[in-house]
Amino acid sequence: MKITAIIPARYASTRFPGKALAEIIGKPMVQHVYERTAKAGLVSEVIVATDDERVAEAVRAFGGRVEMTSATHETGTDRLAEVAARIDADIIVNVQGDEPLIEPAMIDEAITPLVTDASIRMGTLKSRIKSLHDFLSPNVVKVVTDREGDALYFSRSPLPNFRDKWNDLKDEAFVTGRLLCYKHVGLYVYRRDFLLAFARMAPTPLELAEKLEQLRVLENGFRIRVVETSFESIGVDTPSDLDKVVEKLSRFQI
């Protein structure tokens, strides 16, 4: 089984232009993501998908593989699907280009269900919410699953609604697990044919309401297997996020 990880990496970014090339301990961010992804035991190859020659040049400079894509894509999924359509692979992994601290084991955790169960077409990750801030924040996407681990819903709103436990809404309750809930980790795994079909589906009402592409899958009646991970990462959306990553990696360099 050939498993290809694709890293969509734009140069343009509303909050942080050029972040794919932001330097972290002597390397561009995209290189950190690439090298960590390549360490995942189940990944056969890694490709960076970009529409910008500056990103492409940086990837070639460190010996990575890059595929140029259209500049008109509205989402990373569309960019992913363009590359998937022209390569030979059984499973496609979408690794976000702004996750320079991603753990290779997280990628393997998300892939494993698709390797072991042929009926699963798409997978992703979740991790425990451990603060009231994350539970309430619309920037932290929440997910609830059924007993098999398949997603029931994703939302930017607090989920679930602890109707009779509003007095327990404190950090301590989340840390101890007295209030047990999960945030979505935006790493996706697809069977190649399902990814291509997904990219052709029209946007759906809940997707448009929440601004969450994965809801398009649920609204069309397909399952998403969600695996719990204990690993934490730091996504880089702003320069201040980058400072946190540099500070963390600097500690490991000492």
C-alpha positions as CSV (number, residue, x, y, z in Angstrom):
1,M,0.0,0.0,0.0
2,K,1.5,3.3,-1.1
3,I,0.8,6.2,1.4
4,T,1.6,9.7,0.2
5,A,1.7,12.7,2.5
6,I,1.0,16.0,0.8
7,I,1.7,19.3,2.5
8,P,-0.3,22.2,1.0
9,A,1.9,25.3,1.3
10,R,0.9,28.7,0.1
11,Y,3.0,31.9,0.3
12,A,0.0,34.1,0.6
13,S,-1.6,34.2,4.0
14,T,-4.0,36.8,5.4
15,R,-2.6,36.9,8.9
16,F,1.0,35.9,8.2
17,P,2.2,36.3,4.6
18,G,5.1,34.1,3.7
19,K,4.8,31.9,6.8
20,A,5.7,28.8,4.9
21,L,9.2,30.2,4.5
22,A,9.5,31.7,8.0
23,E,12.8,30.8,9.5
24,I,12.9,28.5,12.5
25,I,16.3,27.5,13.9
26,G,18.0,28.0,10.5
27,K,15.3,26.2,8.4
28,P,12.1,27.4,6.6
29,M,9.0,26.2,8.4
30,V,8.0,24.0,5.4
31,Q,11.2,22.1,5.8
32,H,10.5,21.3,9.5
33,V,7.0,20.0,8.5
34,Y,8.5,18.0,5.6
35,E,11.2,16.4,7.7
36,R,8.9,15.5,10.5
37,T,6.3,14.0,8.1
38,A,9.0,11.9,6.4
39,K,9.7,10.3,9.8
40,A,6.2,8.8,10.0
41,G,6.7,5.0,9.7
42,L,3.7,4.4,7.5
43,V,4.4,7.3,5.0
44,S,5.9,6.2,1.7
45,E,6.7,9.6,0.2
46,V,6.2,13.3,1.0
47,I,5.2,16.0,-1.5
48,V,4.8,19.8,-1.0
49,A,2.0,21.2,-3.1
50,T,2.3,25.0,-3.8
51,D,1.3,27.6,-6.3
52,D,4.3,29.8,-5.5
53,E,7.7,29.5,-7.0
54,R,9.4,30.9,-3.9
55,V,8.1,28.0,-1.8
56,A,9.0,25.6,-4.6
57,E,12.6,26.8,-4.7
58,A,12.9,26.5,-0.9
59,V,11.7,22.9,-1.1
60,R,14.0,22.0,-3.9
61,A,16.9,23.6,-2.0
62,F,16.6,21.1,0.8
63,G,16.0,18.1,-1.5
64,G,12.3,17.8,-1.1
65,R,9.8,16.9,-3.8
66,V,7.4,19.7,-4.9
67,E,4.4,19.8,-7.2
68,M,3.1,23.1,-8.6
69,T,-0.6,23.7,-8.5
70,S,-3.2,26.2,-9.7
71,A,-3.3,29.5,-7.9
72,T,-7.1,29.6,-8.0
73,H,-7.8,26.9,-5.4
74,E,-10.0,28.2,-2.6
75,T,-9.0,25.5,-0.1
76,G,-6.1,23.3,0.8
77,T,-8.3,20.3,0.0
78,D,-8.6,21.4,-3.6
79,R,-4.8,21.8,-3.9
80,L,-4.4,18.4,-2.4
81,A,-6.8,16.8,-4.8
82,E,-5.1,18.3,-7.8
83,V,-1.9,16.6,-6.9
84,A,-3.6,13.4,-5.9
85,A,-5.2,13.2,-9.3
86,R,-1.8,12.9,-11.0
87,I,0.1,10.6,-8.7
88,D,0.0,6.9,-8.0
89,A,-1.1,6.3,-4.3
90,D,-3.6,4.3,-2.3
91,I,-3.9,6.7,0.7
92,I,-3.3,10.4,0.8
93,V,-2.4,12.2,4.0
94,N,-3.1,16.0,4.3
95,V,-0.4,17.5,6.6
96,Q,-0.9,21.2,7.3
97,G,2.1,23.3,6.2
98,D,1.9,25.4,9.4
99,E,2.6,22.5,11.8
100,P,6.4,22.6,12.3
101,L,6.1,20.6,15.6
102,I,3.9,17.8,14.3
103,E,4.8,14.4,15.8
104,P,5.4,11.7,13.2
105,A,3.5,9.3,15.5
106,M,0.4,11.4,15.2
107,I,0.5,10.9,11.4
108,D,0.8,7.1,11.9
109,E,-2.1,7.2,14.4
110,A,-4.4,8.8,11.8
111,I,-3.3,6.4,9.0
112,T,-3.6,3.2,10.9
113,P,-7.4,2.8,10.8
114,L,-7.4,3.0,7.0
115,V,-4.7,0.4,6.7
116,T,-6.5,-2.0,9.0
117,D,-10.1,-1.5,7.9
118,A,-10.9,-1.3,4.2
119,S,-14.4,0.2,4.8
120,I,-12.9,3.4,6.3
121,R,-12.5,6.1,3.6
122,M,-11.4,9.1,5.7
123,G,-9.7,9.6,9.1
124,T,-8.5,12.4,11.4
125,L,-7.5,13.1,15.0
126,K,-8.8,14.5,18.2
127,S,-7.2,15.4,21.5
128,R,-8.5,16.2,25.0
129,I,-9.6,19.7,25.7
130,K,-7.9,20.8,29.0
131,S,-9.0,24.4,29.5
132,L,-12.2,26.4,29.6
133,H,-10.7,28.8,27.1
134,D,-10.3,26.1,24.4
135,F,-13.8,24.8,25.1
136,L,-15.4,28.2,24.6
137,S,-13.1,29.4,21.8
138,P,-14.6,29.5,18.2
139,N,-11.0,29.1,16.9
140,V,-10.8,25.6,18.6
141,V,-12.9,23.2,16.6
142,K,-14.7,20.6,18.8
143,V,-15.7,17.1,17.7
144,V,-18.0,14.5,19.1
145,T,-17.9,10.8,18.1
146,D,-20.0,7.7,18.4
147,R,-18.9,4.5,20.2
148,E,-17.0,3.3,17.1
149,G,-15.0,6.5,17.0
150,D,-16.8,7.9,13.9
151,A,-17.5,11.6,13.9
152,L,-21.1,12.7,14.7
153,Y,-20.4,16.4,14.4
154,F,-17.7,19.1,14.3
155,S,-18.4,22.6,15.6
156,R,-16.8,25.9,16.6
157,S,-19.4,26.1,19.4
158,P,-18.9,24.4,22.8
159,L,-19.6,20.8,22.3
160,P,-21.2,18.9,24.0
161,N,-23.4,21.3,26.0
162,F,-23.0,20.2,29.6
163,R,-26.5,21.3,30.5
164,D,-26.5,20.4,34.2
165,K,-22.8,21.2,34.9
166,W,-22.4,24.9,34.2
167,N,-21.0,25.4,37.7
168,D,-18.3,22.9,36.7
169,L,-17.0,25.0,33.8
170,K,-13.5,25.6,35.2
171,D,-10.1,24.6,34.0
172,E,-9.8,22.0,36.7
173,A,-12.8,20.1,35.5
174,F,-11.3,19.8,32.0
175,V,-7.9,18.8,33.3
176,T,-9.2,16.0,35.5
177,G,-11.6,14.8,32.8
178,R,-14.7,15.4,34.9
179,L,-15.9,17.3,31.8
180,L,-14.6,15.2,29.0
181,C,-14.6,16.8,25.5
182,Y,-12.3,16.9,22.5
183,K,-10.8,19.3,20.0
184,H,-10.3,18.4,16.4
185,V,-6.7,18.1,15.2
186,G,-6.6,19.2,11.5
187,L,-4.7,16.3,10.0
188,Y,-6.7,14.3,7.4
189,V,-6.2,10.9,5.8
190,Y,-8.2,9.8,2.7
191,R,-8.4,6.9,0.3
192,R,-7.3,8.5,-2.9
193,D,-10.5,7.8,-4.8
194,F,-12.6,9.3,-1.9
195,L,-10.5,12.4,-1.8
196,L,-11.1,13.0,-5.5
197,A,-14.8,12.4,-5.0
198,F,-14.9,14.7,-2.0
199,A,-13.3,17.6,-3.9
200,R,-16.0,17.3,-6.5
201,M,-18.9,17.6,-3.9
202,A,-20.6,20.9,-3.7
203,P,-20.3,22.8,-0.4
204,T,-23.1,22.0,2.0
205,P,-25.2,24.1,4.4
206,L,-23.5,23.1,7.7
207,E,-20.1,23.4,6.1
208,L,-20.9,27.0,5.0
209,A,-22.4,27.9,8.4
210,E,-19.4,26.6,10.5
211,K,-16.7,27.2,7.8
212,L,-15.6,23.6,8.3
213,E,-15.0,21.5,5.1
214,Q,-15.2,18.2,7.0
215,L,-18.9,18.7,7.6
216,R,-19.4,18.3,3.8
217,V,-18.4,14.6,4.3
218,L,-20.9,14.0,7.1
219,E,-23.7,15.9,5.3
220,N,-23.2,13.6,2.3
221,G,-23.6,10.5,4.6
222,F,-20.0,9.4,4.8
223,R,-18.1,8.4,7.9
224,I,-14.9,10.0,9.3
225,R,-12.9,7.8,11.8
226,V,-11.5,10.0,14.6
227,V,-8.5,8.7,16.6
228,E,-7.6,10.2,19.9
229,T,-4.0,11.3,20.2
230,S,-2.1,12.4,23.3
231,F,0.4,14.5,21.3
232,E,0.1,18.3,21.2
233,S,1.3,20.5,18.4
234,I,1.4,24.3,17.8
235,G,-0.1,25.5,14.6
236,V,1.4,28.7,13.2
237,D,-1.2,31.3,12.2
238,T,0.5,34.5,13.4
239,P,4.0,35.7,14.1
240,S,3.4,35.3,17.9
241,D,2.7,31.5,17.2
242,L,6.0,31.4,15.4
243,D,7.7,32.8,18.5
244,K,6.3,30.0,20.6
245,V,7.6,27.4,18.2
246,V,11.1,29.0,18.0
247,E,11.2,29.2,21.8
248,K,10.2,25.5,22.2
249,L,12.7,24.2,19.6
250,S,15.4,26.4,21.0
251,R,15.1,24.5,24.3
252,F,15.7,21.3,22.5
253,Q,18.8,22.7,20.8
254,I,20.5,23.5,24.1
